[in-house]
Amino acid sequence: MDLFIALVICLSFLIFLFLWNQSSNKGKLPPGPTPLPIIGNILQIDTRDVNKSLLKLAEVYGPVFTVYFGMKPTVVLHGYEAVKEALIDHGDVFSGRGSFPVLDRFNQGLGVAFSNGEIWKQNRRFVLTILRNMGMGKRTIEDRIQEEALCLVEALKKTNASPCDPVFLLGCAPCNVICSIIFQNRYEYNDKKLLTLLEHIQENLRISATSWIQLYNAFPLLIHYLPGCHRELFKNVAKQAKFISERIKEHQESLDLNNPRDFIDYFLIKMEKEKHNKETEFTMTNLIMTIWDVFVAGTETMTTTLTYGLLLMLKYPEFTAKAQEEIVRVIGRHKSPSMQDRSNMPYMDALIHEIQRYTDIVPNNLPHAVTQDINFRQYLIPKGTTIFTSLTSVLYDAKEFRNPERFDPSHFLDEHGNFKKSSYFMAFSAGKRTCIGEGLARMELFIFLTSILQHFTLKPLVDPKDIDTNPVLSGVGSVPPNYKLCFVPV
């Protein structure tokens, strides 16, 4: 009986807290569906496909509306104008990182992807400096990608044109590029450490897109103590952190303060310089979190995009053939593709942009938050409010892309066949929180995909008409369907 009374008191308090929060926000936040006490709008949102639910709500409530995931309000911005106004026109105010409970327990507000305030500013600035020092945007990093592309081509040749699942082979290439930047070494494609890292990354992508994780983020205090796939995610992240810690220890033992070799060395040298500053953000824990952010983001998003890209090329062989004709005409069969070639290859450039637009791998972006109270479109959004920016609504805007539901590289070509830029292309987000590795990702996508099409004919195992390109899961990220293909050397 005592337990029952305690539960009733707790439930009553939560309902009171919810109603008080509702009344205090009344007349401030944008309109939206009426939330229920404690659970908010969770019954009105399909946790298996949050994006689709938000798109339907936008049809009712317009480009700016509020939904409650549990007791916390989230303002959703839908459409190019609203997203641009927030992320670019009011970039500083909308530059906060919204709460992401399933990872907040691990990252402790550190790193570069999920941090806020001064920690985020210092980390982002320092990471960009390191990447520039290591050649991002320069020939040195391009050389690394070209070398890795050759390794990828050799690995694909070893499949002997037999049916294979491309995910891990495609994942090895961007993972090795990131490893060379962070750890100064790469791994053979059959290396157990590399394959284990990729396995954890792929498994966490699938887990993070499940309904269970959407529920965890809405009710973290409840779900955290229940059995579920979040526990597997925590285990995988802990193993990744252990791997990173071991690499850092190896670097500490051989560190030369005057001769940094890689990302870890640059950070360790900065830590040494700041060791007497009690308020420094450059700590061992922050180093681990920052490496984890860079490593996972740089590997997972590239693997997903490459995997989706080949699936779309199987589905639409006519577009693949056009790209291959351009590759042979501009580069030939033997020269390694370079970024200098891209300006002479408008069709390949358009194809890659269309892959990123169409696949829309992070539909609602990572959550943002406002850093101060702001009057936005006649509404007052309080400081700290979580913001979802619908990248889908921008990438699939019919005003900019005439057939947004259709995969078509001509979305990025003008009437003369020249590449056409678009401000609606927000595959890397926009504003202050735009992807920190955008320059690296653009290089990798162009060189890896061009190298594959230069050396192979992609052979599907089923009729292209029967290939389904819809994601199997769509949560924080979109998970491509499993498939096999043959890499037939040309």
N, C-alpha and C positions, 0 to 999 in steps of 0.2 A: 504493500500500500504506500509506503514511504517513497518508493521508486516511482510509482504512478503519479503521486502528488508532485514530485520533483519534475517529472516530464511535463506535466500540465503547466507548471509554473514557467518552465523554460519555453514551452511552446507559446504561452500567453505573452511572455516577454518579447519573443521574436516577432509575433504578430503586431504588438504595440510598436516595436522598433520600426517595422516595415511601414505601418500606417503613419507614424511620425515622420519618417523619411519621405513618404509620398506627399504629405501635406506641406512639408518644408520646401519641396521642390515644385509644388503646384504653381503653374503660371510661369515657370522658368524653362524647363526642359521642353524640347519639341514634342508634339503629340505622338501617340502610338497606341497599340492595342492595350486594353486595360489589363494590368497584371493582377494575379492572385497573390494573397499574402504568402510570404516565404518563397514559394516556387516561381513567382513572377510570371513570365510568358512562356515558360518551358514547354507547356502543353500545346502551344501554338507554333512551336518550332520543331521541325524534323531534325533531330540530332544526328541522323544519318546523312543529312545534306542541309546543313545550316544555310548555305548560300542560296539554295533554291527557295527556302522559306523567306529569307530576307528580300529576295527579288519580288516575291508575291506581296509582301507587306509594303514594299515601295510603290506598288501599283495602287495601293489604297491610301497611303499616308504621304506620298510624295518623296522628294529627294532628301529630306532631313526628318528622321523620326527616332523615337526612343523605344527600345525593348529592354526587358528585364530578364537577365540570366540569373535566376535566383533573386536576391534582394537588391542587387546592384544594377543601376541603370547603365545602359550602353546606347550612345547616340550613333546611329547609322547614317553615313553619307553616301548617297546614291547618285550616280551620273557624273559626267566630266566636270560640269560647272561647279558642283558642290565640292567634289574631291579636290579640284584645282584651287578653289577658293580657300580651302582649309590647309592643304599641304604646302602650297606655294605662296599664295597671297598672305596667309597668316601662318607661315611656316614655323616661326619660333614658338608660337602659342600651342600649335598642334604637334610639337616635336617630342612630347613626352611618350614614354612607353607604357601602355596599359597593362593592367594586371594579367598575368598568365600563370595561375596558381600551380599547375602541374609541373612547371619548371622553376617557379619562384623559390620553392623549397631547396632546390639544388643550387641555383645561381646566386642566391643571396643578394640580388641587386647589383651584381658585379658583371664583368665582361663588357661587351660592346653592343650586343643585340637587345638585351633585356634590362640594361641599366638606365638610370635617369640622372638628371641634374649634372653636377660637376664631374661625377665619376664618368658618366657617359661622354661628356664633352672632352675630357682629358684622354679617355681611352680611344675614342674615335679619331681624335687628332693624332695621337701617337701611332695608332695602327696604320693610318694612311701614310704617315711619315715613314714608317718601317717598310711598307709595301713599295713606296716610291724609291726608297734607298736600295731595295732589292730588285728594282727594275720594272715594276708594274707600269705599263704604258711605254716601256722602252724595249729595245731589241733583246736585252738579256732574258727577260721573262718569256718573250716570244720564242727564243731559242729553246727554252725548256719545254714549252708546249709542243713545238715541232718535233723535238726528240721523242716526247711521249707519244705523239701521234704515230710515229714510225713504230714504236713498240706496240701500240694498239693494233696497227695494221698487221704486224707479224703475228700477234696473238689471234687475230681473226682468221688469218690464213691457216693457222694450225687446226681450225675447226674442220678443215678439208671439205668445205661446202656442205657439211652435214647439218641437220636441224639443231639449233642451239638456242637457249635462253640468253639474250644479250645483256641482261641487267648487270651481272657482276663484271663482265668484260668491259662494258661501257663505264662502270663505276671505278674500275681500277685506274683509268687514265686521269680524270680530274682529281682523284684521291692522291695519286702520285705527284701531281703538280703541287697540290697543297702541302703534301709531306715534304717536298723539296724546299718549299718556302719556309715551313715551320721547323722541320727537323734536319734539313740538309741531306736527306736521303730518300730514295725511292725503293719500291719493293717489286720483286718479280710477281707476275700475275697469278702465280700459283702459291705465293707465300701465305702461310697460314695466318700470320698476324694481319696482313692486309685483308684477307678474305673475312676474317672475324670482325674487323673494324667495319667493313662494308655490310656484313650481315646485321650488326647492331644498328647501323644507320638505317638500313632498309626496314628492319623490324620496328624501329621507333617511328618511322614515317607512317607505317601502317597503323600502329597503335594510336598515334596522335590524331589520326583521321577518324577514329571510331566514335560511336555515340557515347561510349563510356567516358572518354576523355572530355567530351563536351559537358557531360554531367559533372565530372570532377571539377572542371573550371567554374561551374555554376555553384556547386556545393562542396568546396574543398574540405571543410571541417568535418563533414559527414563521410564523404566517399573515401577520404584518405585512409581511414581505419578499416575499411571493408576490403575483402579479397577482390582482386580484379586485375585487368591488364596493366593498370598504372604501376603495379609493383614490378612487373617485368620491365617496364620502361625505366624505372628507377635503378634496377639492377644493371641494365645495359649502360646507362649514363655513368654509373659508378665504375664500371669496367673501363669505359672510355677515359674517365678521369684518372684512373689508376695507370693506364697506358701513358697518358700525357705526363703524369708525375714522374714516371720512370725515365722518360726521355729528358725531362728537365733536370733530374738528378745527374744523368750522364753528362749533360751540358755543363752543370756546375763544376764537375770534376775536371773538365778540360777547358774551362772558359779562359779566353784571352781578352782582357778588357780593352785592348787596343786593336783587336781584329775580330769583329763580330762576323759569324758565319751565316746566321739565319735569324729568323724571327725570335726564337727563344733567347739567343745571345743578346740581341738588341734590348729586349725587355729586362734581362738579368743585369745588364750594364746600367740601365736606367734605375733599377732597384738599388744597385750599389751606390749610385750617385745620390739617391734620395734616402739612404738608410738612416740618416739623422733627423729626417723630417717626420715627426710623429703623426702628421696629418696626411702623409703621402697616400695616394691611391695605388701606387705601384708596389703591390704586395704579392706574395706567393699565391695566395688564393685567387687574387684577381688575374694573375698570369694564367693559372689553370683555366679559369672561366673564359678568359679572352681567347685562348687557344681553342677551347672547346667550341666556342661560337664560330670562329673562323674556319676551323676544321670541318665541323658538321655542315655548316651552311654552304661552304665551298664545294663539298662533296655531294651532299644530298640533292641540292637543287640542280646541279649540273647533271647528275646521274638521271634524275627524273626527266629533265628536258631532253637529254640525248635519247633516252628510252622511248619517250613519247614521239620524238622526232622521227626515229626509224619506223615506228608503227604507222605514222601518217604517210611516210614515203612509200610504205607497202600498200597502204590504202589508196593512194593516188599516184600510180606509177607514171602518169603523163607528166606530172610536175617534176618527179624525180628524173625523168628522161631529159627534160629541158635543162635542169641543173647540171646534169652530167655532160650534156653537150657543151654548155658554157665552160665547165671545168676543163674539158679536153681542149677547147679552142683557146682559152686564156692561159692555162698552166701547163697542159699536157699530162702525160701519164707518169712522169718520173720526178719532176721538180716538186719539192715540198711546198704546200700552200703557205703564203705569208699574208700578213695584214695589208701589205702593199697591193696585193692582188685584189683585195675586196672592192676597191674603187672601180675596178674594171669588170666586176662581176655583179651587176645589179640584180640579176635573177636569184643567184644564190643568197645574196644579202636579204632580198625580199622573202625568200623561202624560210630563212632562219627567223626573221621577224614574225612571219605568219605562224610558225611553229610555236613561238613564245606567246603570241596573242591568243591563238586558238586553244592552246592547252591550259593557259590561265592557272598555273600551278599553285598560286596562293590567292584564292578568290577574294578574300576580304582583308588581305594584307595582314601583317602582324598587328595586334591591337595598339593603337595610339592612345594618348591621353592629353588633355589640355593642361598646360603648366600654370594657368591663371584663369580667373573668371573671364569669360568673353561673351560679348553680344554677337551672336552669329545668326544672321537671317532672322532677325526679330526675336530670337530666343536667347535666354541667358544660360549658358552652359557653365556650371560651377567647376572650379579648379579640381583636377584629379579625375574628372569624368572620363570613362573609357570611350574611345571612338573607334568604330569600325568604318574603314573606307573601302567601299565595294569596287575593287579593281575590275571585276567582271563587268560591271555596268559601264566602265570606261572602255575596256578592250572589246566589248561587244556592242558599242554604240552604233546604231544604224545610220546616224547622221554622218559619221566618219567612215564607216566600213559598210559598203552597200549591201553586202550579204553576210552579216556577222556570224550567222550560224553555219556558214559554209567555209570550209578550209580552202583558201585561194590566195596564193602569193601575190596576185595582182592588186590586192589591197594596199600593197606597198610599192606599186609601180605606177608611173604616170602614163599618159597616152603614147609617149615615145619609147616606153620600155625602160626609162631611167628610174633609179631608186627614188622613192618618195618618202621623206620623213613625215612623222605624225606626232603631234603633241599628245595624242591620245594613247600612244604606246607607253604604258606605265608598268610593263612587266617587271621592272626593277623598283617599283614604287616611285615616289617623287618627293621633292622637298628635302628637308633636313635629315630625314631618316632613309633616304634612298640607299639602295644596296651598296655597301662599302666595297664590294668586290666586282662591281659592274664592269669595269674595264677588263679585268681578268676573265670574267665570264664571257664577254663578247669575243675575246681572242680565242678562248677554248672552243666555243660553239662553232665559230667559223672554221678554225683549223681542223678540229676533230671531224666534223660532219663533212667538210670538203675532202679530207683525206680518205674517209670511208667510201664516199661516192666516186672518188678518183680511182680506187683500186678494186671495187666490188660492184657486182650486180646484186641487188637485194631481192631474194626470192621468197615469197610467202608460201606457207604450207596450205593455205586455203584461198579460195577466190577472193580478190580484193573487195568485192561487194559485200562479202560476209564478215569482213573485219570490223569489229566493234571498237571504237576509239573512246567510248565513254569511260570516265574513271570508275574504278570499282569502289572507291571510298572518296568522300570529299568532306574534309573537316577543316583543320587549319591549312592543310595542303591537299592537293589532289593526287591520288595514287593511280598510276596507269594500270591497265589490265595486263595480266601475264600473257606472253605469246612467245612463239619461236619463229625463227627464220633461218634461211641459209645465206651465208656470205660467199657468193660465187666469184672467184677472182676473174678479172677481165684482162 
